[in-house]
Amino acid sequence: MAILILLFGTVVAGAALALLLGLRAGWQTRAAEESRFYAAGAAPTLEEVELSRPFADRAIKPAVTRLLALLSRLAPRHNLEEVQWKLEVAGRPHGWTVADVVGLRVLSALVLGLLFFLLLGLGPSSLGSRLLLAAAFGVVGFYLPMLWLNLRMRQRKRAILRALPDGLDMLNVCVGAGLGFDAALSRVGERWQSPLADEFNRVVAEIRLGKPRRQTLNDLATRTDLSEVESFVAAIVQADQLGVSIAKVLRTQAEQMRIIRRQRAEELARQATIKMLFPLVFLIFPALLAVLLGPAVPQIMETFRNLGR
């Protein structure tokens, strides 16, 4: 029975993976098919353009989007605002919206709970235990997308934090060469591939659309959720208000960020000994004691047995 349950779960997981891969392949071929239509020289009609799209884009993707939007209406407004903020910090992975994330949470809970309810039905278990375990796995499925989103947030924040000292150095070089602050942000965003460069490009785009620089920089600090970026933004805003040279501010900020990065590396190096203590005590020492004292255990048991006689 355990083999049947494992086989059924493997088949379901394989089918889900194949569906996701098929959808991804269909989305990737959409641009290539459209380019072939326009390269042929004849202007396609709207019907031809629509039919040239993959079936996943024409039928499956809109249906899934509508389903996720419908399920997202079940979430409170406070949760929607929190998800919105987390998506901004995570850099909007895969272009997801709040409705997509909330709907995915509800859908994941329903699918995972129903799947384990059916799998437990193959074994000798009562209906009450099946419902209880299915509800528990449904709760796990409800929080799985948020765990993934939190992981993406931490990864992106670490990437921005690692790139910040070098990014400030590049800004300092560009401003020192005669570029303005906005042009320096644009040049770094064009020449560099990193989450920090993406944020610089977004700042430049918002400024070009007419958004005040102070508000744009404050939004940058809110999106990144890093104290180092908040310090950088506060220094730039203050220098802009007081008329201080931005080049000097950037030079000072770059030096401070390098010092902070060095201090953080030293802190992690000091923590390494404490982190190594747990695997040393719970994994290495028991194996070492088993190797050293294992041959002596039969002799000790024989000695106590003779003393008992």
C-alpha positions in Angstrom: 0.0 0.0 0.0 2.9 2.4 0.8 4.3 1.7 -2.7 1.0 2.5 -4.3 0.8 5.8 -2.4 4.3 6.7 -3.4 3.7 5.8 -7.0 0.5 7.8 -7.1 2.2 10.9 -5.6 5.1 10.5 -8.1 2.6 10.4 -11.0 0.7 13.5 -9.7 4.0 15.5 -9.2 5.3 14.5 -12.6 2.0 15.6 -14.2 2.1 18.9 -12.5 5.8 19.4 -13.5 5.0 18.5 -17.1 2.1 21.0 -17.2 4.3 23.8 -15.8 7.1 23.0 -18.3 4.6 22.9 -21.1 3.2 26.3 -20.1 6.7 27.8 -19.9 7.7 26.5 -23.3 4.5 27.8 -24.8 5.1 31.3 -23.4 8.6 31.3 -24.6 7.6 30.4 -28.2 5.0 33.2 -28.4 7.5 35.9 -29.5 9.2 33.6 -32.0 5.9 32.7 -33.7 4.8 36.4 -33.9 8.2 37.3 -35.5 7.7 34.6 -38.1 4.3 36.1 -39.1 5.8 39.6 -39.6 8.9 38.3 -41.3 6.7 36.6 -44.0 5.8 40.1 -45.4 2.0 39.7 -45.3 0.1 41.6 -42.6 -1.7 39.1 -40.5 -5.3 39.5 -39.4 -6.4 39.7 -35.8 -7.7 36.1 -36.0 -4.4 34.9 -37.4 -2.4 36.7 -34.7 -4.7 35.2 -32.0 -4.5 31.7 -33.5 -0.7 32.0 -33.7 -0.5 32.3 -30.0 0.1 29.0 -28.0 -3.0 27.3 -26.6 -1.6 28.0 -23.1 -1.7 31.7 -23.7 -5.1 31.7 -25.3 -7.0 29.4 -22.9 -5.1 28.1 -19.9 -3.3 31.2 -18.8 -6.5 33.5 -18.8 -8.5 30.8 -17.0 -5.8 30.5 -14.3 -5.6 34.3 -14.0 -9.3 34.6 -13.5 -9.4 31.8 -11.0 -6.5 33.4 -9.0 -8.2 36.8 -9.1 -11.5 35.2 -7.9 -9.7 33.4 -5.0 -7.9 36.6 -4.0 -11.1 38.3 -3.1 -11.3 36.0 0.0 -8.3 37.7 1.6 -8.6 40.7 4.0 -7.3 44.1 2.8 -4.5 44.2 5.4 -3.1 40.9 4.0 -3.3 42.3 0.5 -1.2 45.4 1.5 1.4 43.1 3.2 1.6 40.9 0.1 2.0 44.0 -2.1 4.9 45.2 0.0 6.6 41.8 0.0 6.2 41.6 -3.8 7.9 45.0 -4.1 10.8 44.0 -1.9 11.2 40.7 -3.8 11.3 42.5 -7.1 8.0 41.2 -8.4 9.2 37.7 -9.4 7.7 36.4 -12.7 5.6 39.6 -12.9 3.2 38.4 -10.2 0.5 40.6 -8.8 -1.2 40.5 -5.4 -4.1 38.7 -6.9 -1.8 36.0 -8.3 -0.1 35.4 -4.9 -3.3 35.3 -2.8 -5.1 33.1 -5.3 -2.1 30.8 -5.5 -2.1 30.5 -1.7 -5.8 29.5 -1.7 -5.3 27.2 -4.7 -2.2 25.6 -3.1 -4.1 24.9 0.1 -7.0 23.3 -1.7 -4.9 21.2 -4.0 -2.5 20.0 -1.3 -5.3 19.2 1.2 -7.3 17.3 -1.5 -4.2 15.4 -2.7 -3.3 14.2 0.8 -7.0 13.4 1.5 -7.0 11.1 -1.5 -3.6 9.6 -0.7 -4.6 8.8 2.8 -7.8 7.2 1.5 -5.6 4.5 0.0 -4.5 3.3 3.4 -6.4 1.9 6.5 -7.3 5.2 8.1 -10.5 6.6 9.4 -12.4 9.5 7.9 -11.7 11.8 10.9 -8.0 11.3 10.7 -8.0 11.8 7.0 -9.9 15.1 7.3 -7.6 16.2 10.1 -4.4 15.5 8.2 -5.8 16.9 5.0 -6.6 20.2 6.9 -3.1 20.3 8.3 -1.5 19.8 4.9 -3.9 22.4 3.5 -2.6 24.9 6.0 0.9 24.0 5.0 0.0 24.5 1.3 -1.6 27.9 2.2 1.7 29.2 3.7 4.1 27.6 1.1 3.8 30.5 -1.4 4.6 33.0 1.3 7.6 31.0 2.4 8.9 31.1 -1.1 8.2 34.8 -1.4 10.0 35.4 1.9 13.0 33.4 0.6 13.0 35.6 -2.6 12.9 38.7 -0.4 15.9 37.6 1.6 17.9 36.6 -1.5 17.2 39.9 -3.2 18.1 42.0 -0.1 21.4 40.1 0.3 22.2 40.7 -3.4 21.4 44.4 -3.1 23.5 44.6 0.1 26.5 43.0 -1.5 26.3 45.2 -4.6 25.7 48.5 -2.7 29.4 49.4 -2.0 30.5 48.8 -5.6 27.4 50.6 -6.9 28.2 53.6 -4.8 31.8 53.5 -6.1 30.5 53.5 -9.7 28.1 56.4 -9.0 31.0 58.3 -7.4 33.1 57.7 -10.5 30.3 58.8 -12.9 29.5 62.0 -10.8 33.2 62.8 -10.6 33.5 62.5 -14.4 30.9 65.3 -14.8 27.6 63.5 -15.0 24.5 64.5 -13.0 23.1 62.3 -10.3 20.2 61.1 -12.5 22.5 60.4 -15.4 24.9 58.5 -13.2 22.1 56.3 -12.0 21.1 55.7 -15.5 24.6 54.8 -16.6 25.2 52.4 -13.7 21.8 50.8 -14.5 22.7 50.3 -18.2 26.2 48.9 -17.6 25.5 46.7 -14.6 23.3 43.6 -14.2 22.1 43.3 -10.6 19.0 43.9 -8.5 20.6 47.2 -7.4 20.9 48.3 -11.0 17.3 47.4 -11.6 16.3 49.6 -8.7 18.5 52.5 -10.2 16.7 52.0 -13.5 13.3 52.2 -11.8 14.3 55.4 -10.0 15.4 57.0 -13.2 12.3 56.0 -15.0 10.1 57.4 -12.3 12.0 60.7 -12.2 11.6 61.0 -16.0 7.8 60.4 -15.6 7.7 63.5 -13.4 7.9 62.0 -9.9 9.8 64.2 -7.5 13.3 62.9 -6.8 12.9 62.9 -3.0 9.7 60.8 -3.2 11.4 58.4 -5.7 14.4 57.9 -3.4 12.2 57.4 -0.4 10.2 54.8 -2.4 13.6 53.1 -3.2 14.4 52.8 0.5 10.9 51.4 1.2 11.2 48.8 -1.6 14.6 47.5 -0.6 13.9 47.5 3.2 17.6 47.9 4.1 19.0 50.3 6.7 22.1 50.9 4.5 19.9 52.0 1.6 17.9 54.2 3.9 21.1 55.9 5.1 22.2 56.4 1.5 18.8 57.9 0.5 18.8 60.2 3.6 22.3 61.5 2.8 21.4 62.2 -0.9 18.1 63.9 0.0 19.8 66.0 2.7 22.6 67.0 0.3 20.0 67.9 -2.4 18.2 70.1 0.1 21.2 71.9 1.5 23.1 72.2 -1.7 26.1 70.1 -0.7 28.2 68.4 -3.4 26.7 65.0 -4.2 30.1 63.7 -5.2 31.5 64.2 -1.7 28.4 62.6 -0.2 28.8 59.6 -2.5 32.5 59.3 -1.7 31.7 59.3 2.0 28.8 56.8 1.6 31.0 54.4 -0.4 33.7 54.5 2.3 31.1 53.8 5.0 29.6 50.9 3.0 33.0 49.3 2.6 33.6 49.6 6.3 30.2 48.1 7.1 30.8 45.2 4.6 34.2 44.5 6.3 32.6 44.5 9.7 29.8 42.2 8.5 32.4 39.8 7.2 34.3 39.8 10.5 31.0 39.2 12.3 30.2 36.2 10.2 33.7 34.9 10.7 33.3 35.1 14.5 29.9 33.3 14.3 31.4 30.4 12.3 32.9 28.8 15.4 29.5 28.9 17.2 27.7 27.5 14.2 30.2 24.6 13.9 29.6 23.6 17.5 26.1 22.1 16.8 27.2 19.6 14.0 30.3 18.9 16.0 28.4 17.9 19.2 25.4 16.2 17.6 27.0 14.5 14.5 30.8 14.2 14.8 31.2 13.4 18.5 28.6 10.6 18.6 30.2 8.9 15.6 33.7 9.3 17.1 32.5 7.8 20.5 30.9 4.9 18.7 34.1 4.2 16.8 36.3 4.5 19.9 34.1 2.9 22.6 32.2 0.4 20.3 34.7 -2.4 20.6 34.9 -2.0 24.4 31.1 -2.2 24.9 30.9 -6.1 24.7 33.7 -6.4 27.2 32.1 -4.0 29.6 28.8 -5.8 29.4 30.5 -9.2 30.0 32.3 -7.7 33.1 29.1 -6.5 34.6 27.4 -9.8 33.8 30.2 -11.7 35.7 29.9 -9.4 38.6 26.2 -10.0 38.8 26.8 -13.8 39.1 
